[in-house]
């Protein structure tokens, strides 16, 4: 079964060779859907599998953190638990990972078990303090 809700059409409109930072917004289930701990526990299992896949494609985790409060904007629907910024050297590297059999078989079940909602937004750089 392909990854649920992967927006291939939207990703195909992007330059496949352009680097991309994916903004991940996650809300966890209280209990993992497979009954093995909390949603956070399932997400940790997901991360343990996914981070090596990201690195194998030249990507890296830039930042992760707990979402604490909506500071501006509507509160309804924006109660996130966790945020991650992940850099991929190209959009095609991200698509390759997300559509791989290994991701589908080894990683995505943990994501589905842990996340009540997971939104990933592809971003392009307008400014970065980290650029040399």
Rosetta blueprint (number, residue, H / E / L):
1 X L
2 X L
3 X L
4 X L
5 X L
6 X L
7 X L
8 X H
9 X H
10 X H
11 X H
12 X H
13 X L
14 X L
15 X L
16 X L
17 X L
18 X L
19 X L
20 X E
21 X E
22 X E
23 X E
24 X E
25 X E
26 X E
27 X E
28 X E
29 X L
30 X L
31 X E
32 X L
33 X L
34 X L
35 X L
36 X L
37 X L
38 X E
39 X H
40 X H
41 X H
42 X H
43 X H
44 X H
45 X H
46 X H
47 X H
48 X H
49 X H
50 X H
51 X H
52 X H
53 X H
54 X H
55 X H
56 X H
57 X L
58 X L
59 X L
60 X E
61 X E
62 X E
63 X E
64 X E
65 X E
66 X E
67 X L
68 X L
69 X L
70 X L
71 X L
72 X L
73 X L
74 X L
75 X L
76 X L
77 X L
78 X L
79 X L
80 X L
81 X L
82 X E
83 X E
84 X E
85 X E
86 X E
87 X E
88 X E
89 X L
90 X L
91 X H
92 X H
93 X H
94 X H
95 X H
96 X H
97 X H
98 X H
99 X L
100 X L
101 X H
102 X H
103 X H
104 X H
105 X H
106 X H
107 X H
108 X H
109 X H
110 X H
111 X H
112 X H
113 X H
114 X H
115 X E
116 X E
117 X E
118 X E
119 X E
120 X E
121 X E
122 X E
123 X E
124 X L
125 X L
126 X L
127 X L
128 X L
129 X L
130 X L
131 X L
132 X L
